[in-house]
Each structure stands twice: as C-alpha cells, then as structure tokens.
Amino acid sequence: MYNGKPGYFLDNNDDKKLANPDLKWETSAQFDLGVDVRLFRNRLSATVDFYNKNTKDLLMNKKISQTSGFSSIQTNAGSVRNTGVEVAVSGTPIRTRDFEWSLGANITYNKNKLTDLGAWDNDEHKFVDGDVIYSVGEALGTWYMVEWAGVNPDTGEVWFNDQKGGKTENISDAPFVSKFKSSEIPVFGEFNTAFRYKGVQLFANFTYALNYYIMNASRWYLDNHNFNGNKPAYMLTMWREPGDVTNVPRFDAQNNPSPWASQFLEEASYLRLKTLRLSYSPSRKLLDKMKVVGSMNFFCQGENLFTVTNYSGQDPEVSGDTDYMSYPTPITLTFGFNVSF
C-alpha cells in the first residue's frame, strides 16, 4: 500500500530493470606466472600456472525501497581478489605400433576474497543481501543465515542454535551467522584417459568440483505439507510422537513449511562422467581397397552418464547459487559415422 492505494513493484528480470546512468564495466588487473615441462620425447608434459587477479567496480544488485517500483538496482561496488594455481599433466605410458594408452588431468585451486566494499563500506565492513553476506576478507557468495539444529524429539518442533550456545524453537531468538562457507567453487578440474588398439579407440572424460555449497530451495517446497505433488521418501520419517528422533518436523502450522534456515544448504561436491566415446576407423589399407572413400569413422558417445555426489537435489551443477526445481543435465546418447571422399 502507498498513500492508501494498492502498490506494485517490478522484479528485476531481464526486461524490467531500473536504469543506472553511472553503471560501468568491471575492470581487472592480473599477474600470471607459469612453467611448462616436457620430458621423454613429449611422452610426459606438465604445466603449472599461478595467477593473482584483482577486479574492482564489481557489478552487484543493491536493495532499494520498493516505493521506487523496483526491489534493487544494479551498481558498481567493491573489489575482489582471486588467487590460485592451475596444474595440468598429460602423458602416454604405453605407445606401440598397434596399441596406445594416454592419460591427462588438470586441477584448479582458487581462493576468492572481497578486499573492499567501495561506496557500500560501513563501520562493520560488511552488508547483507538476502542469504549472502559481503564482508571484507571473506569469499564472495558466503552464506549468512540462521543455523538449523535439528528437531526437538519431545515436541517435534524445529530447533535453531541460539545466541547463548543452546537451542531454541523460536527462530527470532536465533542469530544469523556466516559459518557456512560459499557458493564459489574453490577446487575443480577434470581427468581423462584414452585407449587405442588399431582402429578402435575408447575415450573417457571425468569432471569434478569440490567444497562448495548451494541452497537446495526445491526442498523448501517438497517438504511443505501443503505442496501438492509427490513427496521424497524421507517424509515418511516425520515426527509423530514424543521420543521420535528425526530430521523431519511434525505436521503443524508452525512448521508448515519448515522455516527457512541452514537445513536447506547442502555441500554439492561431485564427480561426473562427462563423456564416454567408442569409435572405430578402418585401416588405410582397407580404405585404399574401397578407392572412393578417403576416411571413415563410426562412433557411439554418451554424455553425463553418471554423477557421484551427496547432494540430494537432481543435479549439483546448477546455474548460480540456488537450486529451485532446476532441470538436471540430461543424459545423451549419440550414434553416428563420418565419411569423406
């Protein structure tokens, strides 16, 4: 309501944003140092790169009064430093006339730290944007929320850690804390292997990411007793009577849905078989007999065939830091052949 009249504000989606005439591009300065090594007639190679990248005038969304008709405005604020190392190794342990086995792997470690809040700085050197805190010295994407402490076995109500080191059922008595790490991925990479025997080749590539946390917002709806649709199997362990030890609170108004807190924050590390490809190419001798064919290759390929993770959502590899009914990465199978004349 505004001045006694119904009000309305526009979400900042792609086609409805409040203009900022002072908005400018982020700017970066980067230092790189690298070493390349090749041994045994290029049968073994390694690369190590160190980098230090400083970026200023970060593009961020600043909350504003909704009487403007918008909830936030994109602006420039603060600086961030990314420091890390990238290591890549590849080699061919076995190479004969008919058989070859090759290996490759790379890993990146990145440390992200906010160094300045710019125009948004204050005495505490931090500000909060929803479930994320921007604090000098901390990583971007650091989560900031009430800490969930389980379900009271006597009452079935949700527990939260309070300010005195105990537990409370009143979320208003629980402080917001920034102990839940970040949605930024600090460690990621891939490794692959390939086998070739005459014209047959098998190639496999795995990708991984470690030690990052995303908000599984899908659970907030799936755990809601009033949400229509299928329920996860763990809802069968819901608290029913005093003494029940469970992580699913009782069915009542206070816990329906379960209060928004750290129980929906999940570690999303994963290992994924990204590509598996089997192919066959006829020998040069056979192609010469056919005369009209210059080259030929038959193949079958699978992508995203399996993922190993403790994340309870459909896919740990989401766009952004929140998983709200995100569509999972599809498994694809491809069969084909290439012929040139």
Buried (B, 14 or more C-beta within 10 A) or exposed (E): EEEEEEEEEBEBEEEEBBEEEEEEEEEEEEEEEEEEEEEEEEBBBBBBBBBBBBBBBBEBBBEBEBEEEBBBBBBBBBBBBBBBBBBBBBBBEEEEEEEBBBBBBBBBBBEBBBEBBBEBBEEEBBBBBEBBBBBBEBBBBBBBBBBBBBBBBEBBBBBBBBEEEEBBBEBEBBEEBBEBBBBBBBBBBBBBBBBBEEBEBEBBBBBBBBBBBBBBBBBBEBBBBEEEEEEEEBEEEBBEEEEBEBBBBBEEEBBBBBBBBBBBBBBBBBBBBBBBBBBBBBEEEEBEEEEEBEEBBBBEBBBBBEBEBEBBBBBBBBEEBBBBEBEBBEEEEEEEEEEEE
